[in-house]
């Protein structure tokens, strides 16, 4: 086919995972071709009829998302990302590969999340905090490194009291603890000691406010209130006793390290639960063991 311009061999200006505004230059039975601006009509990019969200005619300027079709040909779609570069949103993971993952931003194809930009190892179906940006090659990409953006988007916690329960989603986990962004746009921090289990990055959880900081942020816990936690821990102890013929080699003299390793709770929480059961007459201790009372043994 003839060249559109006299100058030959212009390099390709556009590539996959880019958003561009291109001119429709010719129609075909499959759709309409867009000018790739290389000077050669053989580089024109197909905008298939199925990828058009509104009718397009020759001469129109069209904003499109570019991607590679199954035959590795550069193809266009009018389904562009729903978010702008620099914006942060909760995005669903739609694929995971050896190189990284792909997140759904509302475009025709998922946007690449490189391993270097991950927080934890997201899995297909999970929803995570991510920011849209353009990488060094000029392609759109996403990163889970959103601490600065969420900090700027947050607001001081007002009208919140110790003991209040809030829902938030995890955006980072460090050696210090777990960082969350609540539905009210508060930043909350959970020390690892206040998390009976380690949540996934991106997971939505209910937190209990434990401290109001002067900078407007919150300290919180993933543990229930002591009374509720005591009942839950007591049920776990009873279940263990019933599974082991009504006895276990743990008492209120057992070391904190052993308690933490076996039950994933503190020594204080263990003693509260055990003391509650002993007061109720459901268990007793003898010679370094805890036993289920006869009347509480399962038939």
N, C-alpha and C positions, 0 to 999 in steps of 0.2 A: 504494500500500500504506500501511497505517496506521503512524504513528510509534510507536517503542517507548517513548519518554519524552515528557512534555509539553513540556519546553523544546525549541524549534525552532532549526534552523540552527546546530547545533554544528559547529565546523570539523573537518575530517578530522584524526584523530590519527595515522594511520599512512600510510606511503607505501612506494614500492618500495625495495629494498635495505635493509630493516629486518627484524629478528627480533623477534617479538612473541608473547606468550602470550594467546590469544583463546578465547572461549567458543563452542562449536558451538550454534547456535540453531535450525536447521531443515534438513531433508533435501530433496534434489531428485533428479531422475533422473541428474544428472551427478556428484553427490557430496554434500557437506554445506556449508552456509553458516556463516561465522563472524561474530560480532558485531563491527562496525568501531567501535563505541562512539561513534557520532555522534548516536544517538537516532533514526535513520531507517533502516528496514529495506532501503531501496533501496541503501544503502551497504554492505550485508553482503558479505563477501569469500568467494568460492568456493574451497573446498578440494576439488579434483577427486579422484575416486576414484583416478586414476592417480598423484596426488601424495601419496597416503597411504601411509605406511610401516607402519601398523598400523590396524585398524578404529577408526573414530571414531563416537560416537553423540551425540545431542543432550544438552547439559548438560556434556559433557567440556570441560576446559581443554586446549588444544592449543598446543604451541610450534611456530611456523611461520616460514618465510622468505617475505617478500612480494616480489613482482616484477610487472612488467607483461606481460600476454600479448600475442600478435600484434595484438590489437585495442585495445591500450593500456588494458586493464582491469586493476585491481589484483587479483592472484590470489595464492593461498597454496600453499605446499608444505611438507611435513614434512621435506624434505631441507634441513637447516640447515647452516651452516658447521661444518667439523670443528675449527676453531680458535676461541679466544676473543679478544675485543678485547685489544689490547696484545701478543698473541703474535706471534712471528716464525717463519716456515717457508719452505721452498723450494716455490714455487708455479709451476705451468705457465701460460704465456701462451696464452689460447684465442682472443683476438680483438684486433685493433688498429684503431683508428678515428682520425679527425682530432682528436678531443678527448683521446685517451689509449689505454688498453688495458684488457682484462678478464682477470682471473686466476682460475683454478679453485681455490676454497676448499672444494669438496665440497658446495656448495649447489646448488639447482635451476638457478641462473644464475650467471654469473661476476660477480665484484666489480670495480668500476671502479678503475682506477689512473690518476689524472690526470697530465698531462705534468709538472706541477710536482713530483710525487713520484717521477719516473723517475730512474734512473741509466743514462745512455746511452739507446739506443732499442731496447727489447726487441722481438723478433719472435715471431710465432706459433710455438708449439712449444718455445720456449726455457723454461728453468726458472730462476727468479730468487729471491733473498731478498726477502721482503716482510713487512710488518706490517699486521695488521688493526686498523682504528680507525673511529670514528664522526665524520663530517665536521660542519661547522657547520649543515648542513640536517637532521641527524639520521639520515643514511643511512650504511650501512657502506661503507667504501672501503679501499684498500690503498695503501701507500707503500713505495718501495724505500729510503727513508732509515732504515736499520736500524743505523747505526754504534753508537749508544749501547746498543741492546739486545744486539747481538753482543758488545760489549765486556763487558757485565755477565755474559753467558752463557759467556764464554771462561774458560780456566784457564791457569795458567802452564805453559810447555813444560818437562816434566821427562823425564829419560831420553832426551833427543834429542841427537844429535851432528851436528857439521858434516859435510856430505856425505850425511846421511840424505835419503831421498826420501819425501815425504808428498803426499797428495792433498787439494786444497782447492778451494773455489769462490769466485769473484771476487764481492765485494759492493760494491766502489766502485773507481773509477779517478780519480785527481786529477793535478794537475801534478807532484806529488811522485812518484807511482808507483801501484802496484796493490796493493789490500788484499784479503786472502783469509781465509776461515774454514775451517780444516782439519777433517777428519773426527774428529780428536782434540780439537776445540774450542780450537785454538790460533789466535791472530791472527798472520798472517804478512804481511810487506811485501816487495814486489819493486820495486826501482828500475827505471825505464823502460830503463835501459842493460842490465839483466839480462833483458830480454824481447825475443827476436828477432822476435816479432810481438806485436801488441796483442790480447789476448784480449777476448772479449765479457763484459760485466757479467753475472754469473750462470753463466758457463762453468766447468766443472770441469776442473782441470788438475793435472798432477804438478809439484811444485816440489822444488828441491834446497836444503837448508838450508845457508846460508853464514855465519851468525853467530847466536849466542845472546845476546840482550839481557838486561840486568840486570832489566828489568821483566817478564821471562817471555815476551816476544814473540820472534818470529823474523824475521830477514832471510833472504831466499831468492832463488833464481834460477830462471828458466824455461829457462835454457840447460843442456845436458847437461854432464857433467864434461869437462875440457879434452881428455883423450885421445879421448873419444867425439866431442866437438865437432870436433876436428881432422880426424878421419876423415870426418865428414859434410861439413865445409867443403871438404876435398880432393875429395870426390866432386862437389861443386857446381862447383869450378873445372875439373875434368876434363870435366864435361858441357858447360860453356860453351865450352871449347876445341874440343871435338868438334863443337859446333854452328856454330863460326866458323872452319872450315878449319884447326884446329890452332893458332890464334894469338889473343892478346888484348893490348890496349894497357895492361896493368896489371902492375906489378912490385912488389918490396918497396920501391921508391922512390916509388910512387904516394902521393898525399896521403891522410891519414885520412878527410877529408871525401868524397873521391871513392870510396874503398873502402866507406864507410858507405852512401853513396847507391846504389852499384851492387850491393853484396852484402848489405847490412843486417847486417854484422858489423864488429867493431873492426879497426883496423890490426894489432893484435897477433895476433888470431885469423887474419887473412889471412896474415900472415907465417909463423905456425906451420904452416898448411896448405900454403902454397907451399914452405916449407923442407922439409917432409916429402916432398912430391912430387919436389923437386930431389934430395934425398938418395936417394930410390928410383930416380933416373934417369928419371923419367917426364916431366919437363918441364925446360926450360932457359930462361935469360933472355939477351936480346941486343938492344942498341940501344933500350932502353926498352920492349921487348915480351917477352911470355912465350910460348914455343912448346911444343907437344906433341912429345915425342921421336918420331923416325921409327918406332921399333919399337912405339910405343903408339898410332899413328894407326889409326883404324878402316879396314878394307879397304872 
